[in-house]
Amino acid sequence: MIHCNRRCKIMLNVRESETIEELCMENPDIRRFLSELEDNHKFTISKISHEIRNPVTLINSFLQLLEVRYPELSGDDYWKKVMDNMLFLRSLLDELSSYNNSDRVVRSEANIYAILSEIVESTRPTLEQDQITIQLIKKTALPTLPLDTVKMQQTFYNFIRNAHEAIGTDGAITISLETDGSDITIQISDTGKGIPAEHMSELFKPFVTYKKDGTGLGLSIAKGVIEAHNGTIQVDSKEGEGTTFSVILPIC
């Protein structure tokens, strides 16, 4: 039973084959309720992360001052653990902010191939250190698109970082672009370890991660940004062979 904001009660008779998306299409009250629930969820996260950020920033500043005053601290194992955890906490707060704002985009006409070219060239040196090649292929001529360039850059940087982590060393990342006249499809493929089948259903859920130092927000943010551009994201993966993410953006 779900209580919507009009205090109505909706009984859901859910068959196994039905999905949340199908229910939302059929019942506007459910769609409205879930939208409000997500908004409240994001507001709560935003409020908490804002309250945490100020003391974290202050603590980080004091830690840096201590390291300047006592340089020998930098060689201490416990100090390194403190600084590593502080870095993780700051990264988590940054990702929480990105997650909350992933659906808010400011668009201007942009060349998606040029955006990806810049990302590829900036990541190539780091990848080559681990014997990973990266290739960008434009299969067809491409029109410009109304994009939030900054958020698109962050999204594709995240895909490449994930591919790098999946490969480790000695592998390849291939990014291809093409259009059928209605959409532009961008595929990011890697020769990494692949994603276990049992993890696929939770891949885009926030705060779900199987990485040692992961936040579980990267792909949720990517999905939010792509959907804010009226696009879709798909994934195909096979353990031991690699993963391909497909981003499909409509030509407006």
N, C-alpha and C positions, 0 to 999 in steps of 0.2 A: 504494500500500500504506500502511495506517495502523496504527501501533502503539498499542494502547490501554493503559490503566494496568495491565491484567492480563497484559501482554506477549503478548497474542494478536495475530495478524496477520489483517487483514481485506482481502480483495481486492475492489476496487470495479470493477464493470463498469458504467460510467456512460454511459447513452445521452444524446444531446443534449437530449432533452425532459425529462429528470429534473432536479430541483432539489435543493439541499441539504436543504430542508425535507422533501421526499418521502423522501429517503434516511434522514433522522433518524426519520421516522415508521416506516419499515420496519425499521430496525436500531437497537436500543437501545445497542449498543456505540459506534456512530458518534455518537449523540446525547450519550452520556456523555463521549466523547472531546472533542467540540466544546465542551461545557459547561466541562470542565476547562481546555481551551485558553483559552477566554474569561476564566475566573477567573484563570488565571496571567497573562494579558495585562494584566488590570486591576490585579492585584497589583503587577506590574512598573512600570506607569505610576504607581501610587500611591506606590511607594517612591521612584522617581526624582523625581517632582514634589515630594514632601516634602523630599528632600535639597536640591533647588534653591530651594525657597521661602525658607528661612532666609537664605541669602546674598543673594537678591534683595531681601528685605525690608530687610536691613542696608544694601545699596547704595542703595536708594531713599531711606532715611532720610538717608544722607550727602549724597545729591544735593539733597534738600530743604534741608538745613542750609547747603550751599554756596550755594544760591539766595538764602537769607535773608542770608547774609554778603556775597554779591556780587550785588546786585539786577540789575546790568547784564547778567548772564548770561541773563536771561529774554528779552532781545532778540536773542540770538545764534542764527543759523540752525542751527549745529551742536548747540547746547545743546537747541534744540527737537527736533531729530531724536533726541538721546539720550533725552529725556523721553518722546517719543512711543513709542520702542521699549521703554522701561521699562514704560510703560502697557500696551503690547501683551503683553509678557512676563507681567505680573501678571494680565492678563485671560486669557491662555492657561492659567496655573496654576489660576485659578478654574474655568475650563471643564473642565480635566482632572479636577478634584475633583468637579465636577457629573457628568461622564461616568461616573466610577467609582461614583458613588452613585445614579445615575439609577434603578436597579431596587430601591432600598431606600426604601419609602414608609411613612409613618405616617399612617394615615387617621382621619378623623372626619367625621361627617355635615356636608355643606356644600351650599350653593346655588351651582351652577355659573353661573347667570345673574348672581348678585350678584358673584361673582368677576370675571366678564368685564366687568360694568358698571363696576367700580372701575378695571380696567385701561384700558378705553376712555376714561374721563374723565381719567385721569392722562396718557394719551398724546395726547389730542386737541390740547392747545395746541402741542406740538411739530410734530404733523402739519399743523396749520393754517398754521404758518409757511411750509410748503412747498406750500400750496394743496392739501392732501390732506384729503378728508372721510372720516370714519369713522362707521359706522352699526352699531348692534346691534339685531337683530330676533329676538324670541321668537315663534315661529310657533304653539307649543302650550304648554299648562301643563306645568311640569316638576317632577318629584319631586327631593328631595335625594339626594345620592350620597355614599358613603364615599370621601373624597378626601384626598390630601395637598395641602392648600391652598397651601402655599408652593411646592411643585414644580409644581403646576398653574399658578400665577401666573407662574413663571419660563418655563414652556413657552409660554404664550400671549403673553407679552411678546416672546418670541423670534419667534413667528409674525408679530406686528405689526411688529417691527423689520425682519424680512426683507421684508415687504410694502412697508414704507417705502423700503427700499433699492432694491427692484425698480422702484418707481414713480419715485423721484427727486423730481420736482415735478409738481403738477397731476394728480391722479388720485383714486381712491376705494378705500376698504377697507370691505368689508361682512362682518359676522359674523352668522351666523344659527344659531338653535338650534331643534330640534324633537325629538319622541319618537314612536316607533311603539308604545310600551308595553313594549318589550323593551330598547331601547337609546336613548340620547340621541346625536344627531348634531350636531356643531358644525362649521360650514363657515366658513373664513376665505378670502375671495376678494379679489383685488386686480386693478387694471387696469394692472399693470406690464408689463415687457418680456417676461415669460414665461421658461420654462426650455427651453433647447435639447433636442431629443429625445435626442441622444447623451449628455446628462448625467443623464437620468432614472434610469438603472439604478444610478448611483453616489450618488444623492441623500442616502441615509441612511448611507452608509459613513463611519466616523470618519476624520478627518484628510484627507478629500478635499474640496477647495474650489477654486472658480474666482473667488473674490473676492480683490482685491488684499491686503486686510488680514484675511482670514478665517482661522479656525482649523480649519474643517471639522468642528466638534464640535456646533454648535447643533442641527441636525436629528437627529443621532445621540442627543443627550441627550433631545430631545423624544420620539423614538421609544421610548427606554428608559422614560421616565416613563409614557407612554401604555400601553405593554405591561405595566408593573408594576401598572397599574389594570385589567388584563385587557381593555384596549381595543385598537383598531387605528387605523392612520393611513393615509390614501390621498391621492394627489395627482393632479390633472388640470391640465395646463398647455398653452398654445399660444403660441408665440413671437409677439410683437407684440400679444397680446390680454390676457394675464394668467394668473394661477395660482389654483387653489382647493385648499386643504388641507382634508380631511375627517377629523375625529376622531370615532370611534365608541366610546362608553363604555357598557358594559352596566349595566342597572338591576339591582342586586343584591337 
